[in-house]
Amino acid sequence: MKRLLTWLCVFALLGAGCSRADTPRGVGGRHPWTKPGILRIASINDPDTLSPLVGNAQVDVDLSMFWGGYLFNYSDANVLVPELAVAVPTPANGGVSRDGRTITYHLRKGVTWQDGAPFDASDVVFTWHAVMNPSNDVGDRQGYDDIERIDTPNAFTAVVHLKRPFGPFVNTFLTMAASPYPVYPRHLLAQYPDLNRIAYNSAPIGTGPFKVVEWHRGQTLRMVANPHYWRGAPKLAEVDFTSIPDENTLLTTMQSHEIDAWTNAPAALYRQASTIPATRAILTPFTQYSILGFNTQRPIMSDLHVRRALAMATNRPRLIDTVAFGVQILNEGDQPKFLWAYDSALKPIPYDPKQAAALLDAAGWHRGPDSVRERNGERLRIEIATISGSAVGNRLAVVLQSAWHDIGVDAQIKQYAYSLMLASYGQGGIVKTGKFDVEFSSWVNGIDPDDSASLMCDQIPPHGQNTYRFCDPQNVDAQERIALAAYDQPTRKRAYAKIQHAIVDELPFLTMWFWRRFDVVSDDLKGYKPAHAVTTFWNTWEYSI
């Protein structure tokens, strides 16, 4: 699970709107501004590299779906789609051994790298070694570090031997994990001691439907159809991606139809961008959610009465309308409603300021002369940590400060530079070192519901991502171990249901909203069916315009 702070104000959703008005059509029924066969995409995000292995930006992964290849893609129907592997390993088909320690992948024959070299199992083994290479600046090795060895009995079979059963493995290994890595070409990259700053990262050669032909950072990325793609040549002849670092300029560019798709558009511009003629607005529910994280090791925040009172004094439906511009979705816990792990029996935490005040009264927090509550001579004073310059985070903090004051809480807002807020434990990061009472951030998960790194007792920094300092061995850790060791979905679902209820009952964090990604695309673009996790791009070979 990957954490993002709220300066990332992008959203997106399944389903499409209609054209806002009748517009002229040209040859072939297309609009006159459309370039047949050429898809022009723009985003505010600029790739820092084209290689997700060593990249840090979401757009790096998005673009890899055009040139690269994974063992599996993840579709708009929330299922794995075989890509470089021909079948998803399961206990039922023999791909997962009875003891859960051996995973067998049967690889696709007839696939070639874009330079003509054949793809085979040695590329899978090489990519694992690349992820585990300590010299590579890799973001996440979860799952990969559970591998003992990979055998290749033939060129198109990879047999992965794990040190221990790991239920999320198939959803993690060279597919759409929170940190996804495509398969890399051994014949081109095995010569390098590390892959951090090599020419390949700007001109990658993959197995995907499009070939990178031109890119310099800050300039347009050009990709052309790969005629030797294993599915056959894609429907598009060319894809041009441009980074435009200003949202208003992006809006104008889309309005003038100089681009055909605006991906990850900001929710703040939803009303304007969703009414552009000859386009459709697409909102896609995504495996991303925003939270108020509570530092449960701080004396005041360790009191569940206080955490529950803060939650009940937070009007989340109204905040979704006023702060998130109505784009986001109210939901409890950390599993989206469309994912199989979600428990529909979860009871929402109500907005009830009177009950919030009663909880504080019952816990011995009584109002003082200035209406701020006190207990045993201590004022009910907390600090909300936000990122300086974060429009959403800072606006939310001001609203919460007022709402919480109404129930007798003195909430102070403390702004930090993005680099300090997100810094590692060793570098004194505010969130990682626990120098906060409440913080506002977002989590982005992969296709697996695994949340162990953010909730288990042994994952408190510097050892993991449990920045809430939350620890419940019985209701959470025990269930996480069940979910991590099991491969069958019913067993894992029962475990995650109990974990979700523990989150709502014990409140290490309050889920503010789940995200919907927002795209604006031309009416002439066909075949774009956004996925709900990691990247909306999964079937790029089917796009046409």
C-alpha positions in Angstrom: 0.0 0.0 0.0 1.4 3.3 -1.0 0.9 6.6 0.8 0.3 10.0 -1.0 -0.1 13.3 0.8 -2.9 15.5 -0.3 -1.1 17.8 -2.6 -2.1 15.2 -5.2 -5.5 16.7 -6.0 -6.4 14.4 -8.8 -9.4 12.1 -9.0 -11.3 9.8 -11.6 -14.9 6.9 -12.5 -16.6 4.2 -14.4 -19.2 5.3 -16.8 -19.3 8.1 -19.3 -21.3 11.2 -19.9 -22.6 12.4 -23.2 -21.5 15.2 -25.5 -22.6 18.6 -24.2 -23.7 19.9 -27.5 -24.0 19.0 -31.2 -20.7 19.7 -32.8 -19.6 19.4 -36.5 -18.3 16.0 -37.8 -15.8 15.5 -40.6 -14.6 12.6 -42.6 -15.5 9.3 -41.1 -17.9 10.9 -38.6 -15.0 12.4 -36.6 -14.7 15.9 -35.4 -12.6 18.1 -37.7 -9.9 18.6 -35.0 -9.4 14.9 -34.5 -6.3 13.4 -36.0 -7.3 9.9 -37.2 -5.2 7.2 -35.6 -3.3 9.6 -33.4 -4.3 9.9 -29.7 -3.1 13.1 -27.9 -3.1 12.8 -24.1 -2.2 15.4 -21.6 -1.8 15.5 -17.8 -0.4 17.9 -15.2 2.0 15.2 -14.2 5.4 14.9 -15.8 7.1 11.5 -15.7 10.4 11.5 -13.9 11.4 8.5 -15.9 9.6 6.0 -18.1 10.7 3.1 -15.9 8.4 2.3 -13.0 11.1 0.2 -11.4 13.0 3.4 -10.4 10.3 6.0 -10.9 8.3 7.8 -8.2 5.4 9.2 -10.2 1.9 7.7 -11.0 2.3 8.8 -14.6 5.3 6.5 -15.0 3.1 3.5 -14.4 0.3 5.0 -16.6 2.7 5.3 -19.6 4.2 1.8 -19.0 0.8 0.4 -20.0 1.5 1.5 -23.6 5.1 0.3 -24.0 5.6 -2.3 -21.3 4.2 -5.7 -20.4 3.2 -7.2 -17.0 2.3 -10.8 -16.2 -1.3 -9.6 -15.8 -3.3 -6.5 -16.4 -6.3 -5.5 -14.2 -9.5 -4.7 -16.1 -12.4 -2.4 -15.7 -14.3 -5.6 -14.5 -11.9 -5.9 -11.6 -10.3 -9.1 -12.8 -6.8 -10.1 -13.8 -6.3 -10.3 -17.6 -3.4 -12.5 -18.7 -0.6 -10.6 -20.5 2.8 -12.2 -20.4 1.5 -15.1 -18.4 -1.3 -17.2 -19.9 -3.2 -18.1 -16.8 -3.6 -16.8 -13.2 -2.1 -19.3 -10.7 -4.7 -20.6 -8.2 -4.9 -23.6 -5.9 -7.7 -24.9 -8.1 -5.6 -25.0 -11.3 -2.5 -26.2 -9.6 -0.7 -23.0 -10.0 -0.4 -22.6 -6.2 0.9 -25.6 -4.3 -1.0 -27.0 -1.3 1.5 -25.6 1.1 1.2 -22.1 -0.5 5.0 -21.9 -1.1 5.2 -22.7 -4.8 3.7 -20.5 -7.5 3.9 -21.7 -11.1 3.6 -19.3 -14.0 3.1 -20.5 -17.6 4.4 -17.8 -19.9 3.1 -16.8 -23.3 5.0 -18.1 -26.3 5.6 -16.1 -29.4 6.2 -12.8 -27.6 9.1 -10.6 -28.7 10.8 -7.6 -27.3 10.4 -4.5 -29.5 14.0 -5.0 -30.7 13.1 -8.5 -32.0 14.6 -10.6 -29.2 12.4 -13.4 -27.8 10.8 -13.0 -24.4 11.2 -15.9 -22.0 11.4 -17.0 -18.4 14.9 -15.6 -17.9 13.4 -12.1 -18.2 11.1 -12.8 -15.3 14.0 -14.1 -13.2 16.1 -11.1 -14.2 13.3 -8.6 -13.2 13.0 -10.2 -9.7 16.8 -9.8 -9.3 16.5 -6.2 -10.4 13.8 -5.5 -7.8 16.0 -7.1 -5.1 19.2 -5.4 -6.2 20.1 -3.1 -3.3 21.7 -0.7 -5.7 18.4 0.0 -7.5 16.3 2.8 -6.0 13.2 0.6 -5.8 10.2 1.9 -3.9 8.8 -1.3 -2.5 10.0 -4.9 -2.3 7.0 -6.4 -0.5 6.4 -9.9 -1.8 9.6 -10.0 -3.8 11.6 -10.4 -0.6 9.5 -13.4 0.2 11.0 -15.3 -2.8 13.6 -17.9 -2.0 14.3 -18.7 -5.6 12.8 -19.0 -9.1 13.3 -22.1 -11.2 12.9 -22.2 -15.0 12.4 -25.8 -16.0 11.9 -24.6 -19.6 11.9 -21.3 -21.4 8.2 -20.6 -20.8 7.7 -21.7 -17.2 8.7 -19.8 -14.0 8.3 -21.7 -10.8 8.5 -19.3 -7.8 9.5 -20.8 -4.4 8.5 -18.7 -1.4 10.0 -18.7 2.0 6.5 -18.8 3.5 3.0 -18.7 2.1 2.0 -15.2 1.1 -1.6 -14.8 0.0 -1.2 -11.5 -1.9 1.6 -12.8 -4.0 -0.2 -13.4 -7.3 -1.7 -9.9 -7.0 1.7 -8.4 -6.3 4.4 -10.1 -8.5 5.0 -8.3 -11.8 1.4 -7.1 -11.9 -0.8 -4.3 -10.6 0.5 -4.0 -7.0 0.8 -0.7 -5.1 4.3 -0.5 -6.6 3.9 -2.2 -10.0 6.9 -3.4 -12.0 6.7 -4.6 -15.7 8.9 -7.3 -16.9 12.3 -6.0 -18.1 14.6 -7.4 -20.9 17.5 -9.4 -19.5 19.4 -9.3 -22.8 19.6 -5.5 -22.7 19.9 -4.7 -19.0 21.9 -7.5 -17.3 25.1 -5.7 -18.1 24.4 -2.8 -15.7 25.3 -2.8 -12.0 22.1 -0.7 -11.3 19.2 0.6 -13.4 18.8 4.0 -11.8 20.3 6.3 -14.5 20.6 4.4 -17.7 19.5 5.5 -21.2 16.9 2.8 -21.2 14.8 4.7 -18.7 14.2 7.4 -21.4 13.8 5.1 -24.3 12.5 1.7 -22.9 12.1 -1.3 -25.1 9.2 -3.5 -23.9 6.7 -6.0 -25.1 3.8 -3.7 -25.2 1.6 -2.4 -28.1 3.5 0.8 -28.6 7.2 1.7 -29.1 8.8 4.8 -27.6 10.4 6.8 -30.4 11.0 10.2 -28.8 11.0 11.6 -25.4 13.0 14.2 -23.4 11.8 15.2 -20.0 9.4 18.1 -20.1 8.6 17.5 -23.8 6.1 15.4 -25.7 6.5 11.6 -25.5 5.8 10.0 -28.9 4.9 6.3 -29.2 4.1 4.5 -32.4 2.3 1.2 -33.0 4.3 -2.0 -32.5 3.5 -4.1 -35.5 4.9 -7.2 -33.8 2.8 -7.0 -30.7 1.6 -10.5 -29.8 -2.1 -9.5 -30.0 -1.5 -8.0 -33.4 -0.9 -4.3 -34.3 -2.9 -1.9 -32.0 -5.7 0.1 -33.5 -3.9 3.4 -33.0 -1.0 4.4 -35.1 0.5 6.8 -32.6 0.1 8.1 -29.0 1.5 11.5 -28.0 1.6 12.3 -24.3 2.3 15.9 -23.1 2.8 17.2 -19.6 1.2 20.6 -19.1 2.1 21.9 -15.6 -0.8 24.3 -15.2 -4.4 23.2 -14.6 -6.0 26.2 -16.2 -3.9 25.8 -19.3 -4.9 22.2 -19.5 -8.5 23.2 -19.3 -8.1 25.7 -22.1 -6.2 23.1 -24.2 -9.0 20.6 -23.8 -11.6 23.2 -24.6 -9.8 24.1 -27.8 -9.5 20.3 -28.7 -5.8 20.4 -29.0 -5.8 17.2 -27.0 -8.1 14.2 -27.0 -7.8 13.0 -23.4 -7.1 14.8 -20.1 -6.2 12.2 -17.6 -6.2 12.6 -13.8 -8.0 16.0 -14.1 -8.4 17.8 -10.7 -11.7 17.6 -8.9 -11.6 21.4 -8.4 -12.3 21.8 -12.1 -14.9 19.1 -12.5 -17.8 21.5 -13.1 -15.9 23.4 -15.9 -14.2 20.4 -17.4 -17.2 18.1 -17.4 -19.2 20.5 -19.7 -16.7 20.8 -22.6 -18.6 20.2 -25.9 -17.8 17.0 -27.8 -16.2 15.3 -24.8 -17.4 13.0 -22.0 -16.4 13.2 -18.4 -15.5 9.9 -16.8 -15.3 9.2 -13.1 -13.8 6.0 -12.0 -14.0 4.6 -8.4 -10.4 3.9 -7.4 -8.4 2.0 -4.7 -7.4 5.3 -3.1 -8.8 6.9 0.0 -8.1 10.0 2.1 -8.0 9.8 5.9 -7.5 11.7 9.1 -4.8 9.7 10.7 -4.7 9.7 14.5 -1.4 9.2 16.4 -2.7 6.8 19.0 0.6 7.0 21.1 0.0 10.6 21.9 -1.7 10.8 25.4 -4.8 12.6 24.3 -5.2 10.7 21.0 -4.8 7.4 22.8 -8.2 8.0 24.3 -10.8 6.3 22.0 -13.5 8.6 23.4 -11.6 11.6 21.9 -11.0 9.9 18.6 -14.7 8.9 18.3 -15.8 12.3 19.3 -13.7 13.9 16.6 -15.1 11.5 14.1 -18.7 12.2 15.0 -18.1 15.9 14.9 -16.8 15.7 11.3 -19.5 16.2 8.7 -18.0 14.1 5.9 -20.9 14.3 3.4 -20.7 18.1 3.6 -16.9 18.1 3.3 -17.1 15.9 0.2 -19.4 18.5 -1.4 -17.5 21.6 -0.3 -13.8 20.5 -0.2 -13.8 17.6 -2.6 -16.3 19.2 -5.0 -18.7 16.3 -4.9 -16.4 14.0 -6.8 -15.5 11.6 -4.0 -17.4 8.8 -2.3 -18.3 8.3 1.4 -17.1 4.9 2.7 -15.8 3.5 5.9 -12.6 1.4 6.4 -9.9 1.0 3.9 -11.5 -1.3 1.3 -13.5 0.2 -1.6 -17.0 -1.0 -2.2 -16.3 -2.5 -5.6 -13.5 -4.8 -4.2 -14.3 -8.3 -3.1 -12.8 -7.7 0.3 -15.3 -5.0 1.3 -17.7 -5.9 4.0 -21.2 -4.5 3.3 -22.2 -4.9 6.9 -20.0 -2.0 8.0 -22.0 0.6 9.9 -21.1 4.1 9.1 -19.9 6.5 11.8 -22.7 9.1 12.0 -22.3 12.9 12.0 -23.6 13.7 15.5 -22.0 16.6 17.3 -24.3 16.2 20.3 -23.3 12.6 20.8 -19.6 13.6 20.3 -19.9 16.1 23.2 -21.6 13.5 25.3 -18.7 11.1 24.7 -16.2 13.7 25.9 -18.3 14.4 29.0 -18.4 10.7 29.8 -14.6 10.5 29.4 -14.1 13.4 32.0 -13.4 16.1 29.5 -15.4 19.1 30.8 -15.7 22.6 29.3 -13.6 25.3 30.8 -14.3 29.0 31.1 -13.4 29.6 27.4 -15.4 26.5 26.3 -12.3 24.4 25.7 -12.5 21.2 27.6 -10.1 20.2 30.4 -9.4 17.0 32.3 -7.2 16.9 35.4 -5.8 20.3 34.6 -5.0 19.4 31.0 -6.6 21.2 28.1 -8.1 19.2 25.2 -5.6 20.7 22.7 -4.5 18.8 19.6 -2.5 19.6 16.5 -3.5 19.0 12.9 -0.5 18.6 10.6 -0.9 19.6 7.0 1.3 20.4 4.0 1.9 24.0 3.3 0.5 24.8 -0.1 -2.0 21.9 -0.1 -5.3 23.6 -1.0 -7.4 20.6 0.0 -5.6 19.7 3.1 -5.4 23.3 4.5 -9.0 24.1 3.6 -10.1 20.9 5.3 -8.0 21.7 8.4 -9.7 25.1 8.8 -13.2 23.6 8.6 -12.3 20.9 11.1 -10.8 23.4 13.5 -14.1 25.2 13.6 -16.2 22.1 13.9 -14.1 20.6 16.6 -14.1 23.8 18.5 -17.8 23.6 18.7 -17.5 20.4 20.8 -14.8 21.9 23.0 -11.6 20.9 21.3 -8.8 23.4 20.7 -7.3 22.3 17.4 -4.2 24.1 16.1 -3.1 23.8 12.5 0.6 23.3 11.9 1.8 23.5 8.3 5.0 21.7 7.1 6.9 21.6 3.9 6.0 18.7 1.7 9.6 17.3 1.9 9.5 17.4 5.7 6.0 16.0 6.0 6.9 13.0 3.8 10.5 12.5 4.8 11.7 9.1 6.1 12.0 8.2 9.7 15.7 8.7 9.6 15.3 12.1 8.1 12.9 13.2 10.8 9.7 13.1 8.7 6.7 14.5 10.6 4.4 11.6 9.8 6.9 8.8 10.1 8.3 10.0 13.5 4.9 10.7 14.9 5.2 14.4 15.5 1.5 15.0 15.1 -1.9 14.4 16.7 -3.9 14.4 13.5 -2.7 14.3 9.9 -4.5 14.3 6.5 -3.2 12.1 3.8 -4.2 9.6 1.1 -3.4 5.9 0.6 -3.2 4.2 -2.8 -3.5 0.5 -2.8 -2.9 -2.1 -5.5 -5.4 -4.7 -6.6 -4.9 -6.8 -3.4 -6.6 -5.7 -0.2 -3.5 -6.4 1.9 -3.2 -3.5 4.5 -0.8 -5.2 6.9 2.0 -2.7 6.4 -0.2 0.1 7.8 -1.9 -1.7 10.6 0.2 -4.4 12.2 2.0 -3.9 15.5 5.4 -4.7 14.0 4.9 -2.2 11.2 5.2 1.0 13.4 8.0 3.2 11.9 10.8 2.8 11.4 9.8 -0.8 10.5 6.7 -0.1 8.4 3.9 2.3 7.4 1.8 2.1 10.6 2.1 5.8 11.3 -0.9 5.7 13.6 1.2 3.7 16.1 -1.9 1.5 16.4 -1.6 -2.0 17.9 -4.3 -4.6 18.3 -2.8 -8.1 18.4 -6.1 -9.9 18.8 -8.5 -8.2 16.4 -6.1 -7.0 13.8 -2.7 -8.7 13.8 -4.2 -12.2 14.1 -6.6 -11.5 11.2 -3.8 -10.0 9.1 -1.7 -13.2 9.5 -4.7 -15.3 8.4 -5.2 -13.1 5.3 -1.5 -13.1 4.5 -1.1 -16.9 4.7 -4.3 -17.8 2.8 -4.9 -18.0 -0.9 -8.6 -18.7 -1.0 -10.8 -15.7 -1.3 -13.5 -16.6 1.3 -10.9 -17.1 4.1 -9.2 -13.8 3.3 -12.6 -12.0 3.0 -13.6 -13.1 6.5 -10.3 -11.8 7.9 -10.5 -8.5 6.1 -14.1 -8.0 7.3 -13.0 -8.3 10.9 -10.1 -5.9 10.2 -12.5 -3.3 8.7 -14.8 -3.5 11.7 -11.8 -3.0 14.0 -10.9 0.1 12.0 -14.4 1.6 12.5 -14.6 0.5 16.2 -11.1 1.5 17.3 -10.4 4.4 14.8 -6.7 4.5 14.1 -7.9 6.7 11.3 -11.1 8.2 10.0 -11.8 7.6 6.3 -12.8 10.9 4.9 -13.7 9.7 1.4 -12.8 7.2 -1.4 -11.5 8.7 -4.6 -13.0 8.7 -8.1 -10.5 9.4 -10.8 -11.6 12.1 -13.2 -10.8 12.0 -17.0 -12.1 14.1 -19.8 -11.9 12.4 -23.2 -13.0 13.2 -26.8 -16.2 11.7 -28.1 -14.1 10.3 -30.9 -12.0 8.2 -28.5 -13.3 4.6 -28.5 -12.3 1.6 -26.3 -11.2 3.5 -23.2 -12.5 1.5 -20.3 -10.8 2.7 -17.2 -9.6 0.2 -14.5 -10.2 0.8 -10.8 -6.7 0.2 -9.4 -3.1 1.4 -10.0 -3.8 2.8 -13.4 -6.9 3.5 -15.5 -5.0 2.3 -18.6 -5.1 -1.5 -19.1 -6.4 -2.2 -22.7 -4.4 0.4 -24.7 -4.2 -1.9 -27.7 -8.0 -1.5 -28.1 -8.0 2.3 -28.2 -9.0 4.0 -31.4 -9.8 7.5 -32.6 
